[in-house]
Amino acid sequence: MHHRYLTIEQRETLTNLVRSSVAPGVQLEIALKRLHQPDYGVCIDCGRDIGFVRLKADPWILHCQACARLPISASQ
Ligand SMILES: [Zn+2]
């Protein structure tokens, strides 16, 4: 399986988005931490790339388009 990890520029864009968004402090911390993980932008269910466009629309997103359409199973 191969991933197209986000570029530094894309990560910066998302970091700024998260920072400027109105979010509860704790969530913000988590999101910023996640942003610096190498696997940020990878679906937590199937491990595929979520995609920069989706992340830009919602930096908090944890699932790819395919998994987001599926009913939530055991994941929170
Ligand atoms: Zn997925």
N, CA, C, O and the ligand as a Tripos MOL2 file, in Angstrom:
@<TRIPOS>MOLECULE
protein
  305   303    77     0     0
PROTEIN
NO_CHARGES

@<TRIPOS>ATOM
      1 N           0.8390   -1.1970    0.0000 N.3       1 MET1
      2 CA          0.0000    0.0000    0.0000 C.3       1 MET1
      3 C           0.8770    1.2510    0.0000 C.2       1 MET1
      4 O           1.8460    1.3460    0.7530 O.2       1 MET1
      5 N           0.5280    2.1850   -0.8360 N.am      2 HIS2
      6 CA          1.3700    3.3820   -0.8650 C.3       2 HIS2
      7 C           0.5430    4.6370   -0.6670 C.2       2 HIS2
      8 O          -0.5880    4.7420   -1.1420 O.2       2 HIS2
      9 N           1.1260    5.5770    0.0370 N.am      3 HIS3
     10 CA          0.4190    6.7960    0.3790 C.3       3 HIS3
     11 C           1.0580    7.9850   -0.2880 C.2       3 HIS3
     12 O           2.2790    8.0640   -0.4270 O.2       3 HIS3
     13 N           0.2220    8.9030   -0.6940 N.am      4 ARG4
     14 CA          0.7310   10.1920   -1.1410 C.3       4 ARG4
     15 C           0.6300   11.1240    0.0490 C.2       4 ARG4
     16 O          -0.3630   11.8310    0.2240 O.2       4 ARG4
     17 N           1.6580   11.1150    0.8520 N.am      5 TYR5
     18 CA          1.6170   11.9600    2.0460 C.3       5 TYR5
     19 C           1.5150   13.4170    1.6440 C.2       5 TYR5
     20 O           1.9160   13.8270    0.5550 O.2       5 TYR5
     21 N           0.9630   14.1780    2.5690 N.am      6 LEU6
     22 CA          0.7710   15.5960    2.3020 C.3       6 LEU6
     23 C           2.1150   16.3010    2.1780 C.2       6 LEU6
     24 O           3.0870   15.9320    2.8380 O.2       6 LEU6
     25 N           2.1550   17.2990    1.3400 N.am      7 THR7
     26 CA          3.3670   18.0990    1.2220 C.3       7 THR7
     27 C           3.4560   19.0550    2.4060 C.2       7 THR7
     28 O           2.4750   19.2620    3.1200 O.2       7 THR7
     29 N           4.6300   19.6310    2.6090 N.am      8 ILE8
     30 CA          4.8290   20.5930    3.7010 C.3       8 ILE8
     31 C           3.8680   21.7640    3.5230 C.2       8 ILE8
     32 O           3.2880   22.2500    4.4940 O.2       8 ILE8
     33 N           3.7020   22.2120    2.2860 N.am      9 GLU9
     34 CA          2.8050   23.3370    2.0010 C.3       9 GLU9
     35 C           1.3690   22.9850    2.3730 C.2       9 GLU9
     36 O           0.6520   23.7960    2.9590 O.2       9 GLU9
     37 N           0.9590   21.7720    2.0260 N.am     10 GLN10
     38 CA         -0.4050   21.3520    2.3380 C.3      10 GLN10
     39 C          -0.6120   21.2690    3.8440 C.2      10 GLN10
     40 O          -1.6560   21.6670    4.3600 O.2      10 GLN10
     41 N           0.3970   20.7480    4.5480 N.am     11 ARG11
     42 CA          0.3070   20.6750    6.0080 C.3      11 ARG11
     43 C           0.2220   22.0680    6.6150 C.2      11 ARG11
     44 O          -0.5190   22.2990    7.5700 O.2      11 ARG11
     45 N           0.9850   22.9850    6.0530 N.am     12 GLU12
     46 CA          0.9550   24.3610    6.5590 C.3      12 GLU12
     47 C          -0.4200   24.9810    6.3610 C.2      12 GLU12
     48 O          -0.9560   25.6360    7.2540 O.2      12 GLU12
     49 N          -0.9830   24.7640    5.1730 N.am     13 THR13
     50 CA         -2.3260   25.2750    4.8870 C.3      13 THR13
     51 C          -3.3220   24.7370    5.9080 C.2      13 THR13
     52 O          -4.1400   25.4850    6.4450 O.2      13 THR13
     53 N          -3.2460   23.4360    6.1690 N.am     14 LEU14
     54 CA         -4.1920   22.8210    7.1030 C.3      14 LEU14
     55 C          -3.9380   23.2760    8.5300 C.2      14 LEU14
     56 O          -4.8790   23.4640    9.3010 O.2      14 LEU14
     57 N          -2.6710   23.4540    8.8850 N.am     15 THR15
     58 CA         -2.3480   23.9460   10.2280 C.3      15 THR15
     59 C          -2.9520   25.3220   10.4400 C.2      15 THR15
     60 O          -3.5330   25.5940   11.4910 O.2      15 THR15
     61 N          -2.8180   26.1880    9.4490 N.am     16 ASN16
     62 CA         -3.3880   27.5320    9.5500 C.3      16 ASN16
     63 C          -4.9050   27.4770    9.6300 C.2      16 ASN16
     64 O          -5.5290   28.2250   10.3820 O.2      16 ASN16
     65 N          -5.4850   26.5810    8.8450 N.am     17 LEU17
     66 CA         -6.9380   26.4070    8.8680 C.3      17 LEU17
     67 C          -7.4100   26.0100   10.2580 C.2      17 LEU17
     68 O          -8.3720   26.5690   10.7850 O.2      17 LEU17
     69 N          -6.7200   25.0400   10.8420 N.am     18 VAL18
     70 CA         -7.0980   24.5460   12.1670 C.3      18 VAL18
     71 C          -6.9220   25.6420   13.2030 C.2      18 VAL18
     72 O          -7.7850   25.8520   14.0550 O.2      18 VAL18
     73 N          -5.7900   26.3400   13.1210 N.am     19 ARG19
     74 CA         -5.5040   27.4100   14.0810 C.3      19 ARG19
     75 C          -6.5460   28.5200   14.0230 C.2      19 ARG19
     76 O          -6.9350   29.0680   15.0540 O.2      19 ARG19
     77 N          -6.9960   28.8490   12.8180 N.am     20 SER20
     78 CA         -7.9320   29.9630   12.6660 C.3      20 SER20
     79 C          -9.3810   29.5390   12.8720 C.2      20 SER20
     80 O         -10.2790   30.3750   12.9640 O.2      20 SER20
     81 N          -9.5930   28.2360   12.9430 N.am     21 SER21
     82 CA        -10.9690   27.7770   13.1160 C.3      21 SER21
     83 C         -11.3730   27.8820   14.5760 C.2      21 SER21
     84 O         -10.5480   27.7750   15.4830 O.2      21 SER21
     85 N         -12.6560   28.0920   14.7740 N.am     22 VAL22
     86 CA        -13.1710   28.1670   16.1340 C.3      22 VAL22
     87 C         -13.4470   26.7500   16.6000 C.2      22 VAL22
     88 O         -14.3950   26.1080   16.1470 O.2      22 VAL22
     89 N         -12.6200   26.2720   17.5000 N.am     23 ALA23
     90 CA        -12.7790   24.9060   17.9850 C.3      23 ALA23
     91 C         -12.4590   24.8630   19.4720 C.2      23 ALA23
     92 O         -11.6630   25.6600   19.9670 O.2      23 ALA23
     93 N         -13.0740   23.9430   20.1670 N.am     24 PRO24
     94 CA        -12.7400   23.7990   21.5810 C.3      24 PRO24
     95 C         -11.2470   23.5300   21.7470 C.2      24 PRO24
     96 O         -10.6430   22.8150   20.9480 O.2      24 PRO24
     97 N         -10.6670   24.1020   22.7770 N.am     25 GLY25
     98 CA         -9.2290   24.0250   22.9970 C.3      25 GLY25
     99 C          -8.6520   22.6320   22.9050 C.2      25 GLY25
    100 O          -7.6110   22.4190   22.2840 O.2      25 GLY25
    101 N          -9.3260   21.6890   23.5230 N.am     26 VAL26
    102 CA         -8.7960   20.3300   23.5470 C.3      26 VAL26
    103 C          -8.7400   19.7490   22.1400 C.2      26 VAL26
    104 O          -7.7520   19.1340   21.7390 O.2      26 VAL26
    105 N          -9.8390   19.9620   21.3950 N.am     27 GLN27
    106 CA         -9.8850   19.4630   20.0270 C.3      27 GLN27
    107 C          -8.7810   20.0670   19.1820 C.2      27 GLN27
    108 O          -8.1750   19.3960   18.3460 O.2      27 GLN27
    109 N          -8.5330   21.3450   19.4150 N.am     28 LEU28
    110 CA         -7.5010   22.0450   18.6660 C.3      28 LEU28
    111 C          -6.1430   21.4150   18.9270 C.2      28 LEU28
    112 O          -5.3650   21.1780   18.0030 O.2      28 LEU28
    113 N          -5.8690   21.1470   20.1980 N.am     29 GLU29
    114 CA         -4.6090   20.5060   20.5730 C.3      29 GLU29
    115 C          -4.4450   19.1740   19.8470 C.2      29 GLU29
    116 O          -3.3980   18.8840   19.2700 O.2      29 GLU29
    117 N          -5.5090   18.3720   19.8920 N.am     30 ILE30
    118 CA         -5.4780   17.0510   19.2750 C.3      30 ILE30
    119 C          -5.2420   17.1760   17.7760 C.2      30 ILE30
    120 O          -4.4290   16.4560   17.1960 O.2      30 ILE30
    121 N          -5.9680   18.1030   17.1620 N.am     31 ALA31
    122 CA         -5.8590   18.2700   15.7200 C.3      31 ALA31
    123 C          -4.4510   18.7080   15.3280 C.2      31 ALA31
    124 O          -3.8870   18.2140   14.3510 O.2      31 ALA31
    125 N          -3.8890   19.6370   16.0960 N.am     32 LEU32
    126 CA         -2.5460   20.1180   15.7740 C.3      32 LEU32
    127 C          -1.5170   19.0110   15.9740 C.2      32 LEU32
    128 O          -0.5500   18.9130   15.2190 O.2      32 LEU32
    129 N          -1.7250   18.1860   16.9830 N.am     33 LYS33
    130 CA         -0.8300   17.0510   17.2160 C.3      33 LYS33
    131 C          -0.9210   16.0820   16.0420 C.2      33 LYS33
    132 O           0.0870   15.6090   15.5180 O.2      33 LYS33
    133 N          -2.1550   15.8050   15.6480 N.am     34 ARG34
    134 CA         -2.3950   14.8870   14.5310 C.3      34 ARG34
    135 C          -1.7390   15.3820   13.2540 C.2      34 ARG34
    136 O          -1.1970   14.6040   12.4690 O.2      34 ARG34
    137 N          -1.8010   16.6930   13.0640 N.am     35 LEU35
    138 CA         -1.2450   17.2890   11.8500 C.3      35 LEU35
    139 C           0.2440   17.0030   11.6970 C.2      35 LEU35
    140 O           0.7760   16.9810   10.5870 O.2      35 LEU35
    141 N           0.8990   16.7870   12.8180 N.am     36 HIS36
    142 CA          2.3420   16.5780   12.7590 C.3      36 HIS36
    143 C           2.7170   15.1040   12.7420 C.2      36 HIS36
    144 O           3.8960   14.7570   12.6810 O.2      36 HIS36
    145 N           1.6990   14.2300   12.7970 N.am     37 GLN37
    146 CA          1.9610   12.8030   12.6640 C.3      37 GLN37
    147 C           2.2050   12.4920   11.1900 C.2      37 GLN37
    148 O           1.5930   13.1000   10.3110 O.2      37 GLN37
    149 N           3.0980   11.5470   10.9260 N.am     38 PRO38
    150 CA          3.3440   11.1920    9.5200 C.3      38 PRO38
    151 C           2.1260   10.5930    8.8410 C.2      38 PRO38
    152 O           2.0040   10.6600    7.6180 O.2      38 PRO38
    153 N           1.2190   10.0050    9.6230 N.am     39 ASP39
    154 CA          0.0540    9.3710    8.9980 C.3      39 ASP39
    155 C          -1.1710   10.2800    9.0000 C.2      39 ASP39
    156 O          -2.2850    9.8110    8.7660 O.2      39 ASP39
    157 N          -0.9830   11.5540    9.2580 N.am     40 TYR40
    158 CA         -2.1140   12.4760    9.1590 C.3      40 TYR40
    159 C          -2.6070   12.5040    7.7210 C.2      40 TYR40
    160 O          -1.8130   12.5270    6.7800 O.2      40 TYR40
    161 N          -3.9120   12.5030    7.5630 N.am     41 GLY41
    162 CA         -4.4730   12.5200    6.2140 C.3      41 GLY41
    163 C          -4.7400   11.1300    5.6800 C.2      41 GLY41
    164 O          -5.1410   10.9520    4.5290 O.2      41 GLY41
    165 N          -4.5070   10.1320    6.5500 N.am     42 VAL42
    166 CA         -4.7700    8.7520    6.1690 C.3      42 VAL42
    167 C          -6.0010    8.2710    6.9300 C.2      42 VAL42
    168 O          -6.1160    8.4840    8.1370 O.2      42 VAL42
    169 N          -6.9130    7.6260    6.2220 N.am     43 CYS43
    170 CA         -8.1550    7.1440    6.8110 C.3      43 CYS43
    171 C          -7.8720    6.1870    7.9670 C.2      43 CYS43
    172 O          -7.0660    5.2670    7.8300 O.2      43 CYS43
    173 N          -8.5430    6.4060    9.1240 N.am     44 ILE44
    174 CA         -8.2750    5.5530   10.2820 C.3      44 ILE44
    175 C          -8.8910    4.1730   10.1180 C.2      44 ILE44
    176 O          -8.5540    3.2500   10.8590 O.2      44 ILE44
    177 N          -9.7810    4.0290    9.1640 N.am     45 ASP45
    178 CA        -10.3980    2.7200    8.9590 C.3      45 ASP45
    179 C          -9.6800    1.8810    7.9110 C.2      45 ASP45
    180 O          -9.3090    0.7390    8.1800 O.2      45 ASP45
    181 N          -9.4840    2.4320    6.7330 N.am     46 CYS46
    182 CA         -8.9400    1.6190    5.6440 C.3      46 CYS46
    183 C          -7.4870    1.9600    5.3240 C.2      46 CYS46
    184 O          -6.8270    1.2220    4.5920 O.2      46 CYS46
    185 N          -6.9790    3.0770    5.8670 N.am     47 GLY47
    186 CA         -5.5760    3.4140    5.6420 C.3      47 GLY47
    187 C          -5.2980    4.0710    4.3050 C.2      47 GLY47
    188 O          -4.1410    4.2620    3.9310 O.2      47 GLY47
    189 N          -6.3550    4.4170    3.5840 N.am     48 ARG48
    190 CA         -6.1380    5.1220    2.3250 C.3      48 ARG48
    191 C          -6.0460    6.6170    2.5790 C.2      48 ARG48
    192 O          -6.4170    7.1100    3.6450 O.2      48 ARG48
    193 N          -5.5420    7.3270    1.5760 N.am     49 ASP49
    194 CA         -5.4460    8.7760    1.7000 C.3      49 ASP49
    195 C          -6.8330    9.4040    1.7560 C.2      49 ASP49
    196 O          -7.7090    9.0700    0.9590 O.2      49 ASP49
    197 N          -7.0200   10.3060    2.6930 N.am     50 ILE50
    198 CA         -8.2950   11.0180    2.7780 C.3      50 ILE50
    199 C          -8.3740   12.0320    1.6400 C.2      50 ILE50
    200 O          -9.4350   12.2340    1.0490 O.2      50 ILE50
    201 N          -7.2700   12.6520    1.3450 N.am     51 GLY51
    202 CA         -7.2270   13.6180    0.2440 C.3      51 GLY51
    203 C          -7.2260   15.0400    0.7570 C.2      51 GLY51
    204 O          -7.9760   15.3950    1.6670 O.2      51 GLY51
    205 N          -6.3740   15.8440    0.1600 N.am     52 PHE52
    206 CA         -6.1900   17.2140    0.6140 C.3      52 PHE52
    207 C          -7.4740   18.0320    0.5030 C.2      52 PHE52
    208 O          -7.7630   18.8580    1.3690 O.2      52 PHE52
    209 N          -8.2390   17.8050   -0.5550 N.am     53 VAL53
    210 CA         -9.4730   18.5740   -0.7540 C.3      53 VAL53
    211 C         -10.4400   18.3250    0.4010 C.2      53 VAL53
    212 O         -11.0520   19.2580    0.9210 O.2      53 VAL53
    213 N         -10.5700   17.0620    0.7970 N.am     54 ARG54
    214 CA        -11.4540   16.7250    1.9180 C.3      54 ARG54
    215 C         -10.9160   17.3040    3.2210 C.2      54 ARG54
    216 O         -11.6840   17.8110    4.0390 O.2      54 ARG54
    217 N          -9.6220   17.2320    3.4140 N.am     55 LEU55
    218 CA         -9.0080   17.7490    4.6380 C.3      55 LEU55
    219 C          -9.1590   19.2610    4.7230 C.2      55 LEU55
    220 O          -9.3380   19.8280    5.8010 O.2      55 LEU55
    221 N          -9.0830   19.8920    3.5670 N.am     56 LYS56
    222 CA         -9.2110   21.3440    3.5370 C.3      56 LYS56
    223 C         -10.6300   21.7560    3.9000 C.2      56 LYS56
    224 O         -10.8490   22.7690    4.5650 O.2      56 LYS56
    225 N         -11.5820   20.9600    3.4550 N.am     57 ALA57
    226 CA        -12.9790   21.2380    3.7850 C.3      57 ALA57
    227 C         -13.2440   20.9730    5.2640 C.2      57 ALA57
    228 O         -14.0670   21.6450    5.8860 O.2      57 ALA57
    229 N         -12.5420   19.9930    5.8190 N.am     58 ASP58
    230 CA        -12.7170   19.6400    7.2230 C.3      58 ASP58
    231 C         -11.4310   19.0120    7.7530 C.2      58 ASP58
    232 O         -11.2210   17.8070    7.6180 O.2      58 ASP58
    233 N         -10.5660   19.8380    8.3610 N.am     59 PRO59
    234 CA         -9.2730   19.3210    8.8430 C.3      59 PRO59
    235 C          -9.4130   18.2690    9.9450 C.2      59 PRO59
    236 O          -8.4530   17.5660   10.2620 O.2      59 PRO59
    237 N         -10.6110   18.1620   10.5300 N.am     60 TRP60
    238 CA        -10.8200   17.2100   11.6250 C.3      60 TRP60
    239 C         -11.1510   15.8250   11.0960 C.2      60 TRP60
    240 O         -11.1880   14.8550   11.8520 O.2      60 TRP60
    241 N         -11.3860   15.7410    9.8240 N.am     61 ILE61
    242 CA        -11.9170   14.5050    9.2500 C.3      61 ILE61
    243 C         -10.9460   13.3370    9.4390 C.2      61 ILE61
    244 O          -9.7320   13.4980    9.3160 O.2      61 ILE61
    245 N         -11.4980   12.1710    9.7380 N.am     62 LEU62
    246 CA        -10.6690   10.9980   10.0290 C.3      62 LEU62
    247 C         -10.8700    9.8800    9.0140 C.2      62 LEU62
    248 O         -10.1170    8.9060    8.9880 O.2      62 LEU62
    249 N         -11.8970   10.0340    8.1760 N.am     63 HIS63
    250 CA        -12.2100    8.9560    7.2450 C.3      63 HIS63
    251 C         -12.1510    9.4280    5.8010 C.2      63 HIS63
    252 O         -12.4000   10.5960    5.5040 O.2      63 HIS63
    253 N         -11.8200    8.5090    4.9140 N.am     64 CYS64
    254 CA        -11.8710    8.7990    3.4930 C.3      64 CYS64
    255 C         -13.3300    8.8190    3.0490 C.2      64 CYS64
    256 O         -14.2350    8.4910    3.8170 O.2      64 CYS64
    257 N         -13.5350    9.2050    1.8120 N.am     65 GLN65
    258 CA        -14.8930    9.3360    1.3030 C.3      65 GLN65
    259 C         -15.6440    8.0040    1.3610 C.2      65 GLN65
    260 O         -16.8170    7.9550    1.7320 O.2      65 GLN65
    261 N         -14.9590    6.9410    0.9940 N.am     66 ALA66
    262 CA        -15.6030    5.6310    0.9610 C.3      66 ALA66
    263 C         -16.0610    5.2150    2.3550 C.2      66 ALA66
    264 O         -17.1920    4.7600    2.5240 O.2      66 ALA66
    265 N         -15.1910    5.3670    3.3550 N.am     67 CYS67
    266 CA        -15.5240    4.9390    4.7150 C.3      67 CYS67
    267 C         -16.5430    5.8740    5.3620 C.2      67 CYS67
    268 O         -17.3430    5.4400    6.1910 O.2      67 CYS67
    269 N         -16.5180    7.1410    4.9920 N.am     68 ALA68
    270 CA        -17.4510    8.0910    5.5780 C.3      68 ALA68
    271 C         -18.8820    7.7420    5.1770 C.2      68 ALA68
    272 O         -19.8270    8.0510    5.9030 O.2      68 ALA68
    273 N         -19.0400    7.0980    4.0190 N.am     69 ARG69
    274 CA        -20.3750    6.7380    3.5420 C.3      69 ARG69
    275 C         -20.9010    5.5030    4.2570 C.2      69 ARG69
    276 O         -22.1090    5.2780    4.3260 O.2      69 ARG69
    277 N         -19.9840    4.7080    4.7850 N.am     70 LEU70
    278 CA        -20.4000    3.4690    5.4610 C.3      70 LEU70
    279 C         -20.9220    3.7960    6.8430 C.2      70 LEU70
    280 O         -20.4900    4.7670    7.4640 O.2      70 LEU70
    281 N         -21.8580    2.9810    7.3300 N.am     71 PRO71
    282 CA        -22.3070    3.1830    8.7000 C.3      71 PRO71
    283 C         -21.1400    2.9880    9.6710 C.2      71 PRO71
    284 O         -20.2760    2.1390    9.4530 O.2      71 PRO71
    285 N         -21.1250    3.7680   10.7230 N.am     72 ILE72
    286 CA        -20.0660    3.6460   11.7120 C.3      72 ILE72
    287 C         -20.1640    2.2840   12.3850 C.2      72 ILE72
    288 O         -21.2220    1.8930   12.8770 O.2      72 ILE72
    289 N         -19.0640    1.5820   12.3980 N.am     73 SER73
    290 CA        -19.0770    0.2510   13.0200 C.3      73 SER73
    291 C         -18.6550    0.3440   14.4820 C.2      73 SER73
    292 O         -19.4370    0.7590   15.3380 O.2      73 SER73
    293 N         -17.4380   -0.0370   14.7550 N.am     74 ALA74
    294 CA        -16.9710   -0.0090   16.1490 C.3      74 ALA74
    295 C         -16.2100    1.2750   16.4360 C.2      74 ALA74
    296 O         -15.9740    1.6190   17.5950 O.2      74 ALA74
    297 N         -15.8260    1.9840   15.3760 N.am     75 SER75
    298 CA        -15.0310    3.1860   15.5870 C.3      75 SER75
    299 C         -15.8940    4.2830   16.2030 C.2      75 SER75
    300 O         -17.1030    4.3510   15.9850 O.2      75 SER75
    301 N         -15.2530    5.1090   16.9530 N.am     76 GLN76
    302 CA        -15.9810    6.1500   17.7070 C.3      76 GLN76
    303 C         -16.6310    7.1260   16.7580 C.2      76 GLN76
    304 O         -17.2870    8.0710   17.1970 O.2      76 GLN76
    305 ZN        -11.3070    4.7280    4.4740 Zn       77 ZN77
@<TRIPOS>BOND
     1     1     2 1
     2     2     3 1
     3     3     4 2
     4     3     5 am
     5     5     6 1
     6     6     7 1
     7     7     8 2
     8     7     9 am
     9     9    10 1
    10    10    11 1
    11    11    12 2
    12    11    13 am
    13    13    14 1
    14    14    15 1
    15    15    16 2
    16    15    17 am
    17    17    18 1
    18    18    19 1
    19    19    20 2
    20    19    21 am
    21    21    22 1
    22    22    23 1
    23    23    24 2
    24    23    25 am
    25    25    26 1
    26    26    27 1
    27    27    28 2
    28    27    29 am
    29    29    30 1
    30    30    31 1
    31    31    32 2
    32    31    33 am
    33    33    34 1
    34    34    35 1
    35    35    36 2
    36    35    37 am
    37    37    38 1
    38    38    39 1
    39    39    40 2
    40    39    41 am
    41    41    42 1
    42    42    43 1
    43    43    44 2
    44    43    45 am
    45    45    46 1
    46    46    47 1
    47    47    48 2
    48    47    49 am
    49    49    50 1
    50    50    51 1
    51    51    52 2
    52    51    53 am
    53    53    54 1
    54    54    55 1
    55    55    56 2
    56    55    57 am
    57    57    58 1
    58    58    59 1
    59    59    60 2
    60    59    61 am
    61    61    62 1
    62    62    63 1
    63    63    64 2
    64    63    65 am
    65    65    66 1
    66    66    67 1
    67    67    68 2
    68    67    69 am
    69    69    70 1
    70    70    71 1
    71    71    72 2
    72    71    73 am
    73    73    74 1
    74    74    75 1
    75    75    76 2
    76    75    77 am
    77    77    78 1
    78    78    79 1
    79    79    80 2
    80    79    81 am
    81    81    82 1
    82    82    83 1
    83    83    84 2
    84    83    85 am
    85    85    86 1
    86    86    87 1
    87    87    88 2
    88    87    89 am
    89    89    90 1
    90    90    91 1
    91    91    92 2
    92    91    93 am
    93    93    94 1
    94    94    95 1
    95    95    96 2
    96    95    97 am
    97    97    98 1
    98    98    99 1
    99    99   100 2
   100    99   101 am
   101   101   102 1
   102   102   103 1
   103   103   104 2
   104   103   105 am
   105   105   106 1
   106   106   107 1
   107   107   108 2
   108   107   109 am
   109   109   110 1
   110   110   111 1
   111   111   112 2
   112   111   113 am
   113   113   114 1
   114   114   115 1
   115   115   116 2
   116   115   117 am
   117   117   118 1
   118   118   119 1
   119   119   120 2
   120   119   121 am
   121   121   122 1
   122   122   123 1
   123   123   124 2
   124   123   125 am
   125   125   126 1
   126   126   127 1
   127   127   128 2
   128   127   129 am
   129   129   130 1
   130   130   131 1
   131   131   132 2
   132   131   133 am
   133   133   134 1
   134   134   135 1
   135   135   136 2
   136   135   137 am
   137   137   138 1
   138   138   139 1
   139   139   140 2
   140   139   141 am
   141   141   142 1
   142   142   143 1
   143   143   144 2
   144   143   145 am
   145   145   146 1
   146   146   147 1
   147   147   148 2
   148   147   149 am
   149   149   150 1
   150   150   151 1
   151   151   152 2
   152   151   153 am
   153   153   154 1
   154   154   155 1
   155   155   156 2
   156   155   157 am
   157   157   158 1
   158   158   159 1
   159   159   160 2
   160   159   161 am
   161   161   162 1
   162   162   163 1
   163   163   164 2
   164   163   165 am
   165   165   166 1
   166   166   167 1
   167   167   168 2
   168   167   169 am
   169   169   170 1
   170   170   171 1
   171   171   172 2
   172   171   173 am
   173   173   174 1
   174   174   175 1
   175   175   176 2
   176   175   177 am
   177   177   178 1
   178   178   179 1
   179   179   180 2
   180   179   181 am
   181   181   182 1
   182   182   183 1
   183   183   184 2
   184   183   185 am
   185   185   186 1
   186   186   187 1
   187   187   188 2
   188   187   189 am
   189   189   190 1
   190   190   191 1
   191   191   192 2
   192   191   193 am
   193   193   194 1
   194   194   195 1
   195   195   196 2
   196   195   197 am
   197   197   198 1
   198   198   199 1
   199   199   200 2
   200   199   201 am
   201   201   202 1
   202   202   203 1
   203   203   204 2
   204   203   205 am
   205   205   206 1
   206   206   207 1
   207   207   208 2
   208   207   209 am
   209   209   210 1
   210   210   211 1
   211   211   212 2
   212   211   213 am
   213   213   214 1
   214   214   215 1
   215   215   216 2
   216   215   217 am
   217   217   218 1
   218   218   219 1
   219   219   220 2
   220   219   221 am
   221   221   222 1
   222   222   223 1
   223   223   224 2
   224   223   225 am
   225   225   226 1
   226   226   227 1
   227   227   228 2
   228   227   229 am
   229   229   230 1
   230   230   231 1
   231   231   232 2
   232   231   233 am
   233   233   234 1
   234   234   235 1
   235   235   236 2
   236   235   237 am
   237   237   238 1
   238   238   239 1
   239   239   240 2
   240   239   241 am
   241   241   242 1
   242   242   243 1
   243   243   244 2
   244   243   245 am
   245   245   246 1
   246   246   247 1
   247   247   248 2
   248   247   249 am
   249   249   250 1
   250   250   251 1
   251   251   252 2
   252   251   253 am
   253   253   254 1
   254   254   255 1
   255   255   256 2
   256   255   257 am
   257   257   258 1
   258   258   259 1
   259   259   260 2
   260   259   261 am
   261   261   262 1
   262   262   263 1
   263   263   264 2
   264   263   265 am
   265   265   266 1
   266   266   267 1
   267   267   268 2
   268   267   269 am
   269   269   270 1
   270   270   271 1
   271   271   272 2
   272   271   273 am
   273   273   274 1
   274   274   275 1
   275   275   276 2
   276   275   277 am
   277   277   278 1
   278   278   279 1
   279   279   280 2
   280   279   281 am
   281   281   282 1
   282   282   283 1
   283   283   284 2
   284   283   285 am
   285   285   286 1
   286   286   287 1
   287   287   288 2
   288   287   289 am
   289   289   290 1
   290   290   291 1
   291   291   292 2
   292   291   293 am
   293   293   294 1
   294   294   295 1
   295   295   296 2
   296   295   297 am
   297   297   298 1
   298   298   299 1
   299   299   300 2
   300   299   301 am
   301   301   302 1
   302   302   303 1
   303   303   304 2
@<TRIPOS>SUBSTRUCTURE
     1 MET1         2 RESIDUE 1 A MET
     2 HIS2         6 RESIDUE 1 A HIS
     3 HIS3        10 RESIDUE 1 A HIS
     4 ARG4        14 RESIDUE 1 A ARG
     5 TYR5        18 RESIDUE 1 A TYR
     6 LEU6        22 RESIDUE 1 A LEU
     7 THR7        26 RESIDUE 1 A THR
     8 ILE8        30 RESIDUE 1 A ILE
     9 GLU9        34 RESIDUE 1 A GLU
    10 GLN10       38 RESIDUE 1 A GLN
    11 ARG11       42 RESIDUE 1 A ARG
    12 GLU12       46 RESIDUE 1 A GLU
    13 THR13       50 RESIDUE 1 A THR
    14 LEU14       54 RESIDUE 1 A LEU
    15 THR15       58 RESIDUE 1 A THR
    16 ASN16       62 RESIDUE 1 A ASN
    17 LEU17       66 RESIDUE 1 A LEU
    18 VAL18       70 RESIDUE 1 A VAL
    19 ARG19       74 RESIDUE 1 A ARG
    20 SER20       78 RESIDUE 1 A SER
    21 SER21       82 RESIDUE 1 A SER
    22 VAL22       86 RESIDUE 1 A VAL
    23 ALA23       90 RESIDUE 1 A ALA
    24 PRO24       94 RESIDUE 1 A PRO
    25 GLY25       98 RESIDUE 1 A GLY
    26 VAL26      102 RESIDUE 1 A VAL
    27 GLN27      106 RESIDUE 1 A GLN
    28 LEU28      110 RESIDUE 1 A LEU
    29 GLU29      114 RESIDUE 1 A GLU
    30 ILE30      118 RESIDUE 1 A ILE
    31 ALA31      122 RESIDUE 1 A ALA
    32 LEU32      126 RESIDUE 1 A LEU
    33 LYS33      130 RESIDUE 1 A LYS
    34 ARG34      134 RESIDUE 1 A ARG
    35 LEU35      138 RESIDUE 1 A LEU
    36 HIS36      142 RESIDUE 1 A HIS
    37 GLN37      146 RESIDUE 1 A GLN
    38 PRO38      150 RESIDUE 1 A PRO
    39 ASP39      154 RESIDUE 1 A ASP
    40 TYR40      158 RESIDUE 1 A TYR
    41 GLY41      162 RESIDUE 1 A GLY
    42 VAL42      166 RESIDUE 1 A VAL
    43 CYS43      170 RESIDUE 1 A CYS
    44 ILE44      174 RESIDUE 1 A ILE
    45 ASP45      178 RESIDUE 1 A ASP
    46 CYS46      182 RESIDUE 1 A CYS
    47 GLY47      186 RESIDUE 1 A GLY
    48 ARG48      190 RESIDUE 1 A ARG
    49 ASP49      194 RESIDUE 1 A ASP
    50 ILE50      198 RESIDUE 1 A ILE
    51 GLY51      202 RESIDUE 1 A GLY
    52 PHE52      206 RESIDUE 1 A PHE
    53 VAL53      210 RESIDUE 1 A VAL
    54 ARG54      214 RESIDUE 1 A ARG
    55 LEU55      218 RESIDUE 1 A LEU
    56 LYS56      222 RESIDUE 1 A LYS
    57 ALA57      226 RESIDUE 1 A ALA
    58 ASP58      230 RESIDUE 1 A ASP
    59 PRO59      234 RESIDUE 1 A PRO
    60 TRP60      238 RESIDUE 1 A TRP
    61 ILE61      242 RESIDUE 1 A ILE
    62 LEU62      246 RESIDUE 1 A LEU
    63 HIS63      250 RESIDUE 1 A HIS
    64 CYS64      254 RESIDUE 1 A CYS
    65 GLN65      258 RESIDUE 1 A GLN
    66 ALA66      262 RESIDUE 1 A ALA
    67 CYS67      266 RESIDUE 1 A CYS
    68 ALA68      270 RESIDUE 1 A ALA
    69 ARG69      274 RESIDUE 1 A ARG
    70 LEU70      278 RESIDUE 1 A LEU
    71 PRO71      282 RESIDUE 1 A PRO
    72 ILE72      286 RESIDUE 1 A ILE
    73 SER73      290 RESIDUE 1 A SER
    74 ALA74      294 RESIDUE 1 A ALA
    75 SER75      298 RESIDUE 1 A SER
    76 GLN76      302 RESIDUE 1 A GLN
    77 ZN77       305 GROUP 0 **** ****
